[in-house]
Amino acid sequence: MEHEHQNLWTHAAEHFQNALSDSWANALASFQNINPAAAAGPSDAMAAANLHFSPEKLQELQQQYLKDAAELMTQGVMAHPPTSDDKRFSSAAWASNPVAAFTAAMYLLNSRTLLGLTDALQADAKTRNRLRFAVEQGLAAAAPSNFLAFNAEAQQKAIETKGESIAKGMQNLLHDVRQGHVSMTDESLFTVGKNVATTEGAVVFENELFQLLEYKPLTDKVFERPFLLVPPCINKFYILDLQPENSFIRYAVAQGHRTFVISWRNPDESLATKTWDDYIENAVIKAIAVTSEIAGKAGTDDAINALGFCVGGTLLTTALAVLAARGEKPVASATLLTTLLDFQDTGILDVFIDEAFVQFREKEMGQGGLMKGRDLASTFSFLRPNDLVWNYVVGNYLKGETPPPFDLLYWNSDATNLPGPLYAWYLRNTYLENKLIKPGQASTCGEKIDLRLLDLPVYVYGSREDHIVPIGGAYASTQVLPGEKRFVMGASGHIAGVINPPAKNKRSHWIRADGVLPKTHDAWLEGATEYPGSWWTDWASWLKTHAGKQIAAPKSYGRGKYKASIPAPGNYVLAKA
């Protein structure tokens, strides 16, 4: 009997290992679909066809799997119901349907085991992270909640509505196929310039890359130094101006700042050869110069204050380094929101980046072409597949629901293209080779980039749960900029952490009263204090100390040759990818 039991255990273990091999093969194939460079050239991280695991960890995983599976089989799913912590299976419909509950329980067991294998893999950290990412993508797609045949909640709704939910789901599917992306909100309820991006202003300058918007003052007096915002060029600027109650732009105007913002043109084929240098020289540096001229401070130091958000912060900092190399310092202070300058800690995005991937993109579009906005949007959505992809697949198609109106998600679906040469330069010089923090290694607009020249005051903000700019990566800017610095951490993620108006009194933020900036974010956090509510008020207090004296608010937009043309938000923002 003991011998038969041992044979049964051995066969079960062999079967388990075979299943794992198939799963890893599927995971590798999944990663190749996500990262086309995996099939375009050699990659050390993906060359591991023969995967090796820690024998001890593998045995522990096998034994735990067999134990949990045996209990599930013998005691039934009611003894081990699917966890209510997973919102995909938390409704009563799953618990009341034994078949669905068993399917969910087995799925969760297999998921835990497969993810545990990434810890048992004997490989470098990047390979483990890549394989874990691929496995997570496969698991997210394979969840029983994604299929009508297994989703007890969707089945129950179909019965209750006498099939109407299925019919509506098919209508939603056809609608999304026509529009080219999964609906995250009811996009028909939003119109740029009518109920989003409504802060009053006008276009005062434009060229082929951007329009410069100036906003109407909301106060009788304004600070003498105007305030220029540089949003990310991979998104549209109105994330900073969604609704009046959550508009960062309107908040800045209400604080007494004469406010300007770059509205990037959505590139088409006419901009397909534009480079990083073009965006620095002819967009950011040009916007700084025009803003200074309108303020009557052309050619002087400390003429304006500036803010960069995400990639906009990287663009702004690079532009300031170019100007500093030329002996010019027109910006009195800078604010960097969820910005990477040191690209050592890039979080989950690191799984995409290696020499083969960058070479693939360089060959594909380095001399011309467009990085399609839809592709960029899909990539960022699949960084959180359950929340930003499959959640809407289930709701829209299986349940026939119309997603509720949400301005932020409408903005998220309003994609923006990128010129291929700019995208290729950015990949190599930042994510792959991290050159911006290496003095003299990166060249832009004919100048060697040296961040040590940027001795201006800087306000650095990072979001605690940011999956695009990890909090450690945002904090790292404090270690490479030499001037006076203030670092603040906010709760939530890349967007929700930033767009957090004080009036809503939501979330919280962290500040160190002593102003000390140790080498790591973890060390900084040990001495930080949590405060309720938005970080905006702290930032506003800081910016006022760098804004100069107050003067009478201007009665008209622009100055001299820079006159108002069309009302804000302009027309560049209306172009679709």
N, C-alpha and C positions, 0 to 999 in steps of 0.2 A: 504493500500500500504506500509506504514511504517513497519507494522507487517510482511508482506511478505518479505520485504527487510531485516529485522532483521533475519528472519528464513533462508534466502538465505545465509546471512553472516555467521550464526552459522554453517550451513551445510558445507560451504566452509572451515571454520576453522577446523571443525571436520575431514573433508577429508584431509586437510593439515597435521593435527596431525597424522592421520593414516599413511600417506605417510612417515612422518618423522620417525615414529616407525619402519616401514619396512626398511628405509634407515639405521637407527642405527643398526638394527639387521644384515643387510648385512655388515655394517662396522665392527661389532664385529666378524663376521665370517671371514671377510677378515684379521683381525688382528690375528686370531687364525691360519690361513694359513701361515702368515708370521712368527709368533712366536709360534712354536709347544709346548712350555712350557705352553701356555695358556690352552691347553687341557690335560696337564700332571699333573697338581696339582693346588691347590688353589692359587689365586692371588688376593690380595685386590683391585688392580687397575682394574682388569677385572671382578670382581664379581658383578659389578653394573648392574644387569639385569633390574632393574627399574630405569630409568634415570630421574632425576629431573632437571627442568630448572627454571631460574629466570622468574616469571610470567610477569614482566614488559618487560624484553628483548624478551621473547617469543611472547608477544602480539605485540611488535614493529616489530619483524621479520615477523609475520603473516600479519600484515597490509601492510608492505612494499612489501611483496611478492604478495599479492592480488592486490595492486595498480599497480605494475610493470607488472604483468601478464595481468591485464585488459587492460592496455595501449597497450601492445603488441598485444592483440587480436583485439582491436578496431581500433588502428591506423596503425597496420601493422608493419612488421619488418623494413621497410625502414625508419620509424621514430625512430627506436631503433636498428640500425645495430649492429652486433657483433663487439666488440671493436678491433681496429687494434693493440692494445697493446699486444694482444694474438697472437703470430706468427702462431698458429695452424689454425687461421681463417683469416689471414691478406691478403691473396691473392685475386685478383680481381674475381676469379672464385666463391668464396663464396658470395661476394656481388652481383654478377650478377645472382645468382640462388636463387629465392625467397624461395623455399622449404629448401635448404641447409642453407640459411641465417636465416630462422625462427628456424630451428633445433639448429643451433649454439647459437642463442640468448636465446632460452629456456634453453639450457644446461648451459650457463653462468649464467642465472638467478637462476637456481636450485643450481648451484655450490656455488654462493655467499650466498644463504640462508642456505645451509647445513653447510658451513664453519662458518657462523655466529652463528650457534647453539652451536659450541664448546665454544664460549664466554658466551653463556647463560647457559651452563651446570653448575649446582651447585655441584662442586666436587673439589678435590685437583688438583693442577697444573699438576701432572704427569698423572692423569686419563684424564684430558682434552687434554693434548698433545698426549696421546696414541690414543684417539678417533679421534682427528683431523688428526693424521697420517693415521689411517685406512680409514677415509673418503676421504682424499686426494688420497690414493691409488685407492679407488673405483672410484672416479671421474676421475682420470687420465685414468683408464682403460675403462671407459664408454664414453669417449669423442666421439662425432660423427665423428671426424676426423680419428678415428681408424678403421672405417668401410667403405668399398667401396660403400655400398648402400647410405651413407650419405656424403662421402667426395667428394665435387664438384670438387676440384682440381685434384684428382685422376681420376675421371670420365672424366674430360675434356682431361686429358693426354691420357686416353685409347682411346678416340675418335680420337684425333690427330694422335696417332700412329697406329690406326686401330687394336687395341688389343694387340700390341706388348708389351706394358708396363705390361699388365696383365700376359702375358706369361713369361716375364722376371722376374716378381715378384714371380711367382710360382717356377721358377728355383732358385731364391735367397732363397726362403723359404726352398726348399729341401736341398740346400747347407748348410744352417744354422742348419737344423735338424741333418744333418750328422755330422757337426762339434760340435754340442752341445751348441751353444750360438749364440745370435744375432750379426751379423757383424756390427761393428762400423766403420770399415775402410776396404780397400782392403788388407787383410792380405797376399795375395800372393806376394805383392810387397816388403815385408820386410823379411830379414834374419839376425838373430842375428850374429854378427861378420863380416858381409859383408857390410850392410848399416845402421845398428844400433849397438851400443856398439863397436865402431871401434877404440877407442883410443889405441895406441900401448902399450903393456905391456905383462906381463907373470905371470903365477901362480908360487908362491914361497913357498907355503905351502898348504896342505889340510889335513883334517880329515873327518870323516863321516858327519859332520855338515856344513862345509863351505870350500871354497877355498879362499886363500888370494892372491889378485892380486896386483902386483906392476907395476907402469906405468913408461915408459921411459921419462926421463927428457927432457924438451923442452928448457932449459936454460943452459948456461955454468956453472952457480953456483946454488946451492940449499941451502935452510935454513937447519941448522944442525938438527933441530927437524923435524922428519918425520910427516906426516899427515895421520891419519887413518879415513876412513869413515865407519860408521855402518848404512847401509840402513835398511829399515823395512823388517822383515822376512816374512811378509804377501805379499810381492811383490818381483819382481826381481830387482837387483841392477841397471840395465841399464836405469832406469828412470833418473839417474844422468849422463848418457852417451848416449844420444839418437843419435844426429848428431853432427859433429864437431862444428857447429856454436851455438848449445845450450847445449853443454856438460858441466855440472858443474865440472866433473872430469878433463876434458881437461883444463878448466879455472884455476883450482887449480894448475895443473902441470905448466901451462904457467906463473903463478905467482911466480914460483920458489920453490914450495913445493914438496918434495919427497913423492909421494902420493900412498897410499895403500887403498884397499877397500875389504870388506867382500862380497863374492858372496855366498849367502846361497844355500845349496842344497835343491832341491824341494823334500820334504819328500815323501817316499813311505812306504809300510808296515814295512820295516826294521827299520824305525825311529818312529813307531807308539807309542812307550812308552817313548819317550824323553820328558823331563820336562823343566820347566822354569830354574831350576838350571843347567841342562845340557847346555842350550843355554848361560847362564851367564858364567859358569866355563870353559866349553870346546869350546866355540866359542868367545865371546867378550873378556873375560880375556885372553884367549889363543892368540887371534889376537893382543892384546895390547903387550903381552910378546914377540911374534915373531917379531912384528914391532920394538920393543925396541932393541931386539938382532941384527936384521939386521942393525940398526943404530949404533950398537956398544955401546949401553947404557943400557944393561940388568941389571936389579936390581937397577937402580938409580931413584931418584925422578925427576919429570918434564921431562921425557925422550921424550915424543911425544905430539902432539896435536891431538885431536879427534873430530869427528862430528857425531851426530846421527840425523837421519831423521825419523819423525813420531814414530812408535813403536821402531825403531832403537835408537831413543833418550831415550826412557824409558829403553831399554835394556842397553844402555851405562851408563846411570846414575845409574842404579841398580848395574852394575858391578863396577863402581867407588866407590859406597857405600860399597860394599863387600870388595874391596881392602883397603879402608880407615879403615874399622873395623879391618883389619889385619895389620894396620900400614903402608900400602903401598900407595904411591901417584905418580904413574908413568906418569900421564897425566898433562901437564902444563896448558892447557886450553881446554875448551869444547865448541862446538857449538851445539845448539839444534834447529832444524828446525821443525816447526809445531808439537811440542811434548807435550804430556800430562804427568805431574808428579802429579799434583793435579787433581783428576778426579771428582771434584764437578760439574764443568760445562762441560758436554760432548755433549751438543747440542742434535740433533735429535736421536742420538744413544741411549740416555737414555730411549727411549720408549721400547726398547727391554729388558732392564735389570731389573730384580727383583729376589727375592730369588727362586721362582719357576723355572724361566728360567735357572738360574745358576745351581740349583740342577739337572734339566733335562740334561744339558750338562755334568755335572759331572758324572751322572749315565751312560750316553750314551758313553762317551769317556774319562772320568777322569783317568782311569787306562790303557787306550790304545785305539788306533783308530786314525783316521784322520779326521780333519775338512777339507772338500773338498774345493779346491780353487774355483770351479765353484759356490758353495754355498756362499762363501764369496764375490765373484765378483757380484753375483746377489743381495746380500743384499746391497752392496754399490751403485749399479746402481739404485735400487729402492728408495734410499734416494732422488734421483732427477729423478722421473719416466718419466716426460715429455721429459727431455733433454737426458737421458741416456738409455731409453727403447723405449717408444712409438714413439719418433721421428724417430728411425731407423726402427721400424715396419712399419710405414707409408711410409717412403722413400724406403726401400728395397722391401717390399711386395706389397703395394698398387700402388706405382708409378713405380716399377721396376727399381729403380736407383741403381747404384753401388756407395757406399760411397767413397768419395775421400781419397787418401792416407794421413795418419796422423800418424806420428811416436808415439805420445803420446797415441793415442787410440789403436794402435797395442800393445804397452806395457800393456795397461790397460786390454787387452783381454788375455794376457799371464799369466794365473792364477798360483797361488802357494798354495799347501796344507800346513796345519799346524799339528804338532803332537797334538793329543787330550789332553794329560795331560798338555802340555804347555798352550794350549788355555783355558782349564778349570781353571788353576791357575790364569791366566791373568784376566779372567772374574771376579773371586771372589775377588782377592786381589786388583784390581785396580778399575774397573767400579762399582762393587757392594759395596765393603767395604772401598775403598780409603785408603789403608793402607800405601802406600809408604811415604806419608807426615806425618804419625804418628810415631814418633821415637820408634823403638823397636817393632812395631806391626807386620811388615812383616819380615819373615825369608827367607834368600836365601843363599844357599851353606854353611849352618851352621852358618851364621852370621845374627845378627839383623841389619836391615836397618835403618840408621839414616842419613838423608840428611844434617843434621847440620854439619857433618864432612867434607862436600865437599866445602872447602874454596877456590877452584880454580876459576880463571876468567871464565865467561860464557857469550857467545853471544846467546841471545834468539831471535828467529825470529817467527812471527806469520803472517798468511794471513788474510786479513780483511773479505773476504767472504767465509772462510773455513767452510764447513758443516760437516767435520769429526773431526777436532780439532778446535773448535770455538776460535775466537781471545781472548776471555776472559779466556778460558782454557789454551791457550798457554802463555798468559801474567802471569797467576798465578804462573808459575815456578819462576818468579822473586821474589816472596814472600816467597819461601820455601828454596831457595839456599842462603847460607850466604856470599859468596864471592863477588868480584867485578863483576858487571853485566851490560850488555848493551842490551837494548831491541829495536828492529826495527820491524815495521809493514809494510808489503807489500800489494799491491792491488791484487785483484783476489782471487782464491780459493786455495785448498789444494795442487794441483800440479802446476797449471799455475802460481801461485804466487811465487813458489820456482824456477821453471825452467823459468827464466826471464833474459837472458843474456844481458849485457850492450850494445852490438853492435846493438841490435834491437831497443833500446831506447823506450821501451814500458812500459806502466803502470807507477806507481810511488811508493814511499815509504815514511814513516813517521819516524822522529827521534826527540827526545827531546834534545836540545843542553845542557840543564842544567843537564842531566843525572839523574834527580829525578825519582824515581819509587814508586809512591803512591800505595795504597792498591788495587785499581781497574784500569782496563784498561780504563774505561771512564774518570777517573780522569787524567790518564797519557795522554790521547789523547787531553785533554784541553790545555796542554802545548806543544804539538808536532807540528812540522812544516812539511809540505808536500814538497817532492823533486821529480822532474821528473826522470823517468828511474829506472833502476835496483838497488836493494839493494846490489848486489854482490860487487860493488866497495867499499862500506862502510865496508862490512865484510872483504874483502881482506886487507884493510888498518888496521883493528883491528887485524887480525890474524898475520900480519907481526910483530907486537909489541910483540908477544909471541912466535915467531918462532926461536929466537936465531940468531947467526951470520951466514953469508953465507960461504959455503965451496964449493970445486970443486964437480961438479955433478958426481955421480958414473958412471963408464964405463960399469957395468954389473948389472944384477938383483940379489937381495938377498945378502947373505953373509954367509960364512962358510958352515954349513950343509943345509942352506936354499938356494937352487939353483933353477933356472928357470926350469920348467918341460914342460908345454905346453903354447902356446901364449894366451894372453887375447883375449876374455873374459872367457877362460876356458871352461869346459864342463858341470859343474853343472848347469849353467844358461840355457843350451839347453834342459834340461829335462822338459817335459810337465806334467801338473797336471793330 
